[in-house]
Amino acid sequence: MSQQSTSTPQTDPKSWPWRKAQILAKGEAIATSLRSGVSADTPVPNLEWNVGRLGAHIVAVPQMYLKAQDGGITFPDFDKVDEFSDGTAADVGTTDPLELADLLVPQLQAFLDMLGDDGDAPAKFYQHDLTAQQAGGVVLSELLAHHLDLIGATGQPRSVGKISGEQARAAFAGLFPASQFVVDAEVARKCNGVIHIHLTGSDGGDHWTTTISGDTAINTPGKPDKADFHTRAEPVALLLVSLGRANPVKALLTGQIIGYGRKPLLGFRSQNLFHDL
């Protein structure tokens, strides 16, 4: 007799309640790091920002997505992303770590309250249509990456910002659908084909299909009938590489990411397929 699952929406990593809880928990962890005694002008390793600027950006994320749900935000031109980011960070109104810590979780809660309890409900990624769960995944990816950035400045152990495989998969559940809106058309035209991505996991993991045609690229859940290139990856490793927080060569050499297929150049050429979100 098969054993019945004892998971509930609160403990099921694929459920919207679980993912909402992860967003709030990560917000609390970031707030704790901001309250660790670090000063606003402390440089952040591997970024051109200091702690105050990074913290303002983190708070700006839920603020910006709140505005997007009301149609108040559109994606900037790709050559003006830095200028756009500077503007949204300035709108936060402070770079003081303690003040930012107090702002973050309430802003995340307001964002999640606006999205509601139905993970399949309509939501916005800037001016584009996603579901609530997908928009939440994009926000979670920002929190996961930037907490690692922050603890690099606070001196806390890297384990404080540890990312689980389930969190990474939840982030990709938003990043993959959102990526169709930030395709680098010039790159896409040079690497048309079908890529199969397998995010590993104890439950078998997740499968995604990237279909690159003309100057577009669409990520859809599930395996393709045929693929020109296959990527098998540990979710955390692929997330960190995708967000520029890990060395792709090291991930390949250690087997965390494996690529193979009848069109091996497709995997190489598609590395810069998407603009930074």
Secondary structure, 3 states (H helix, E strand, C coil): CCCCCCCCCCCCCCCHHHHHHHHHHHHHHHHHHHCCCCCCCCECCCCCCEHHHHHHHHHHHHHHHHHHHCCCCCCCCHHHHHHHHHHHHHHHCCCCHHHHHHHHHHHHHHHHHHHCCCCCCEEEECCEEEEHHHHHHHHHHHHHHHHHHHHHHHCCCHHHHCCCHHHHHHHHHHHHHHHHHHECHHHHCCCCEEEEEEECCCCCCEEEEEEEECCEEEEEECCCCCCCEEEEECHHHHHHHHCCCCCHHHHHHCCCEEEECCCHHHHHHHHHCECCC
